[in-house]
């Protein structure tokens, strides 16, 4: 089958997209985290659903639109393809611990700039301390249940608490 919009056969386009994907090193994207943080800071006292909507709107207004050549389904959740979207409202502390290791760790290395580290540590992280889904959940769960679900325990719920839906 010929892709008439790009002038190349489908297998050739698929190979191109696969090679492009595999040649790009993953990175993190803080655009959504920054938009949500600023919107939440400005809407203290409003209903949570309204704050979430305003955070989403701010993200849509400020997001980098990333459309790669030869895509049929276009766009990316992050600022570029292969970028991890960070959601500080879900869980906040793990990222600060991982920043310096991210580019060099054996499993799942991600590029992160010094500016991203600074921005997260100085503006995003401090706002969400005590306000994350994980902290709220941990504050309400019985101690014996927390011990049961601890990473490496009987149940591992971290993927559901700490990752953005797209990462899951």
C-alpha positions, 0 to 999 in steps of 0.5 A: 500500500502506498501512503499517498500523503508522504509518497512512500510505501507503508513498510518504508514509513513504518521502518522510518518511524521505528528507527526514529523512535529507537534512535531518540533517547527518552527525556522528561517533560515538565510542561504539564507539571509546571502548568498544573503547579502554577494553576493550582497555586493561583486557585487555592480555595476553589473546588478541586474539580475546577482547579484540575480543569484550570490546570488542564486548560493552562497545560493546553495553552502552554504545551509544545505541540510535537508532530513528527514527520510521517506520523498518521496519528500525530502528537505526543503527550509530552513536549517531544516523542519519547518524553515522560510526562511528570505528574507531581500531583500523584507522587512527588518525592521519587523524582527528586531522588532519581534526577541525578541518576536518571541519565546514567542508570542501567534501566530506563535512562532518561535525559534531564537538564540542569534547568529541569532539575532546578525548576522541579526542585525550586518551584514544582516539588515544594508546592506539592509537598503534603498534597499528592495523591500518594501522601493523601492515600498513605495518610488514610490507609491503616498501617498494616495495609501500608506494610502489606502493599509496600514495594516488594510486599504482597501487593505492589500498587506503586505503578497505579499511584506514581505513574501518569496514565500514559506511562501505565 
